[in-house]
Amino acid sequence: MSEAFERYFAKHGVHFEKKATVTAFRGDDTVTSVELADGRTLPCEMVVAGIGVRPVIEFLQGSVEVDDGVIVNEYLETNVQGIFAAGDIANYPDLIFKKRRRVEHWDNAVSQGQHCARVLMGKREAFRHVPYFFSDVFDLSYEFWGDPADSDQVIYRGSLAGSSFSVWWLRQSVLVAAFVIGRPDEEREIAPQWIESSQRVSAERLGEERTPVAAAKVSTSGE
C-alpha cells in the first residue's frame, strides 16, 4: 500500500527524502530552506511539522481519573457520576475490540458527543463505534475502518498498481479492519457493518475480484 501511494504521489510531482533528518530551518521572516543531517540544503516555501499531540489533562488531576486522557466507562462517564468526556481526550473501552483506546479524529468526537447527549437525555446505552478515518489526496479519496493490530491475514481486492483497490484484515477469519479506495459502494457499506458485528468471512472468496464481496460472508448456524 505504501508503495502504491508513493507511486501515485510521485506522478503528481512529490519527491520523498526517506530516512532524512532535519537539523535546521533557515530564513529571515519565513523559512526558505531546510538543512539535512547529510549536509544538503533543500529550498522551501513552507514547512509542515507532523510531531503528534497529547491530551491536556493536568488541570483535571484530582478531579476525575486520568491516564492518557480522561478515563471513562462504556457510557463515556468518568469515575465521578454525572461527569462525561468525549472526543480526543476520552480514553474509553472499545466494546468491539475489547481494549481501551483514545481516538484523535473528528468522526469519533462527533459520534461520542452525540452519544453523551443521548445518555444525558435518559437513553443509557453503551458506546459502540467502529474506528474510522478518511482522507483525500489529489483526486483520490480513501476510507479506513477498524483496527488491524492483531490481524493474522491480509486480503486484497483490485490492483495496487492502480487507484482502485481494497485491503481487508482478518483475525481468525473475522474481519477486523478494511481500507477502501476507488471501489464499489458495496465494499464501503459492508466493511464497517462486518467489523462491528465481528463477521466471519471466507478469505478465498473475499480475494476473488469477480466475486461480489457479500459472497465472502460465512453464515453462522441459524442464519
MARRODO-798889 format. One line per 8 residues: for each residue x, y, z of C-alpha. Coordinates in nm, 2 decimals, padded with zeros to 4 digits, always signed. Example, Ala and Ser with C-alpha at 12.3 -4.5 7.8 and 13.67 -1.06 7.14 Angstrom:
# residues 2
+01.23:-00.45:+00.78; +01.37:-00.11:+00.71
END
This chain:
# residues 223
+00.00:+00.00:+00.00; +00.28:+00.24:+00.08; +00.45:+00.17:-00.25; +00.12:+00.23:-00.43; +00.07:+00.57:-00.26; +00.44:+00.66:-00.32; +00.40:+00.59:-00.70; +00.08:+00.80:-00.71
+00.24:+01.09:-00.53; +00.55:+01.08:-00.75; +00.33:+01.10:-01.06; +00.20:+01.43:-00.91; +00.54:+01.58:-00.86; +00.60:+01.48:-00.50; +00.96:+01.38:-00.41; +01.04:+01.18:-00.10
+01.35:+01.21:+00.11; +01.35:+00.88:+00.30; +01.53:+00.84:+00.63; +01.64:+01.21:+00.62; +01.69:+01.40:+00.94; +01.62:+01.77:+00.96; +01.88:+01.97:+01.15; +01.78:+02.33:+01.09
+01.53:+02.56:+00.93; +01.68:+02.87:+00.76; +01.53:+03.20:+00.67; +01.46:+03.55:+00.80; +01.09:+03.63:+00.82; +00.99:+03.30:+00.67; +01.15:+02.96:+00.62; +01.34:+02.95:+00.29
+01.54:+02.63:+00.32; +01.58:+02.31:+00.53; +01.92:+02.17:+00.63; +01.96:+01.79:+00.65; +02.20:+01.59:+00.86; +02.38:+01.47:+00.55; +02.48:+01.83:+00.47; +02.23:+01.90:+00.19
+02.01:+02.21:+00.19; +01.67:+02.20:+00.04; +01.49:+02.52:-00.07; +01.13:+02.55:+00.05; +00.84:+02.80:+00.09; +00.65:+02.62:+00.37; +00.72:+02.36:+00.64; +00.46:+02.13:+00.79
+00.57:+01.95:+01.11; +00.38:+01.63:+01.20; +00.50:+01.59:+01.56; +00.20:+01.44:+01.73; -00.03:+01.56:+02.01; -00.10:+01.47:+02.37; -00.42:+01.53:+02.57; -00.41:+01.82:+02.81
-00.52:+01.66:+03.14; -00.30:+01.83:+03.40; -00.58:+02.07:+03.51; -00.81:+01.77:+03.57; -00.57:+01.59:+03.81; -00.75:+01.52:+04.14; -01.10:+01.59:+03.98; -01.15:+01.28:+03.76
-00.94:+00.97:+03.68; -00.69:+01.04:+03.41; -00.44:+00.83:+03.22; -00.36:+00.91:+02.86; -00.68:+01.11:+02.86; -00.98:+01.11:+03.08; -01.08:+00.75:+03.18; -01.45:+00.69:+03.10
-01.67:+00.38:+03.11; -01.88:+00.23:+02.83; -02.13:+00.51:+02.87; -01.85:+00.77:+02.84; -01.90:+00.86:+03.21; -01.60:+00.94:+03.43; -01.54:+00.80:+03.78; -01.74:+01.10:+03.90
-02.11:+01.03:+03.85; -02.27:+01.27:+03.61; -01.94:+01.39:+03.45; -01.88:+01.28:+03.10; -01.59:+01.31:+02.85; -01.60:+01.29:+02.47; -01.37:+01.34:+02.18; -00.99:+01.33:+02.16
-00.95:+01.34:+02.53; -01.18:+01.04:+02.61; -01.00:+00.71:+02.69; -01.28:+00.47:+02.65; -01.34:+00.09:+02.64; -01.38:-00.02:+02.28; -01.65:-00.29:+02.31; -01.59:-00.42:+01.96
-01.21:-00.48:+02.00; -01.21:-00.54:+02.38; -00.94:-00.28:+02.45; -00.91:+00.08:+02.57; -00.84:+00.34:+02.31; -00.83:+00.72:+02.26; -00.91:+00.83:+01.91; -00.79:+01.16:+01.76
-01.04:+01.21:+01.47; -01.34:+01.43:+01.43; -01.57:+01.15:+01.34; -01.51:+00.99:+01.68; -01.56:+01.33:+01.85; -01.89:+01.38:+01.68; -02.01:+01.03:+01.75; -01.91:+01.05:+02.12
-02.07:+01.40:+02.16; -02.39:+01.27:+02.02; -02.38:+00.96:+02.24; -02.32:+01.17:+02.55; -02.62:+01.38:+02.46; -02.84:+01.08:+02.43; -02.72:+00.94:+02.76; -02.79:+01.27:+02.94
-03.14:+01.27:+02.79; -03.20:+00.93:+02.95; -03.10:+00.68:+02.68; -02.83:+00.50:+02.88; -02.67:+00.27:+02.62; -02.31:+00.17:+02.58; -02.10:+00.34:+02.32; -02.01:+00.12:+02.02
-01.82:+00.27:+01.73; -01.60:+00.13:+01.46; -01.28:+00.34:+01.45; -01.28:+00.53:+01.12; -01.09:+00.79:+00.93; -01.07:+00.91:+00.57; -00.86:+01.14:+00.36; -00.83:+01.30:+00.02
-00.51:+01.30:-00.18; -00.51:+01.49:-00.51; -00.81:+01.34:-00.70; -00.84:+01.02:-00.48; -01.04:+00.96:-00.16; -00.99:+00.67:+00.07; -01.15:+00.54:+00.39; -01.03:+00.31:+00.67
-01.23:+00.12:+00.94; -01.13:-00.09:+01.23; -00.81:-00.20:+01.40; -00.56:-00.43:+01.21; -00.32:-00.46:+01.51; -00.38:-00.83:+01.59; -00.47:-00.95:+01.24; -00.32:-01.27:+01.10
-00.43:-01.25:+00.73; -00.45:-00.97:+00.47; -00.66:-00.99:+00.16; -00.65:-00.76:-00.14; -00.92:-00.68:-00.40; -00.84:-00.49:-00.71; -00.49:-00.39:-00.82; -00.24:-00.20:-00.61
-00.08:-00.09:-00.93; -00.38:+00.13:-01.00; -00.60:+00.36:-00.79; -00.89:+00.12:-00.72; -00.82:-00.14:-00.46; -00.93:-00.25:-00.11; -00.75:-00.43:+00.17; -00.91:-00.65:+00.43
-00.75:-00.76:+00.76; -00.87:-01.08:+00.92; -00.81:-01.23:+01.27; -00.91:-01.60:+01.28; -01.13:-01.54:+00.98; -01.31:-01.25:+01.15; -01.30:-00.91:+00.97; -01.12:-00.65:+01.19
-01.02:-00.38:+00.95; -01.07:-00.26:+00.59; -00.92:+00.01:+00.36; -01.11:+00.11:+00.05; -01.01:+00.34:-00.23; -01.19:+00.38:-00.56; -01.41:+00.07:-00.50; -01.78:+00.00:-00.55
-02.01:+00.13:-00.28; -02.09:-00.22:-00.17; -01.74:-00.26:-00.02; -01.77:+00.08:+00.16; -02.10:-00.01:+00.31; -02.02:-00.37:+00.41; -01.68:-00.30:+00.57; -01.80:-00.12:+00.89
-02.10:-00.34:+00.93; -01.90:-00.66:+00.92; -01.63:-00.52:+01.16; -01.90:-00.41:+01.42; -02.07:-00.75:+01.40; -01.74:-00.95:+01.41; -01.84:-01.11:+01.09; -01.66:-01.43:+00.98
-01.56:-01.43:+00.61; -01.41:-01.66:+00.36; -01.06:-01.53:+00.27; -01.07:-01.72:-00.06; -01.40:-01.57:-00.17; -01.30:-01.23:-00.04; -00.99:-01.23:-00.26; -01.18:-01.32:-00.58
-01.21:-01.00:-00.77; -01.50:-01.13:-00.98; -01.70:-01.25:-00.68; -01.92:-00.99:-00.51; -01.78:-00.90:-00.17; -02.11:-01.00:+00.00; -02.05:-01.36:-00.11; -01.75:-01.38:+00.13
-01.98:-01.38:+00.43; -01.97:-01.71:+00.62; -02.32:-01.77:+00.76; -02.34:-01.90:+01.12; -02.59:-02.16:+01.24; -02.94:-02.02:+01.24; -02.89:-01.76:+00.97
END
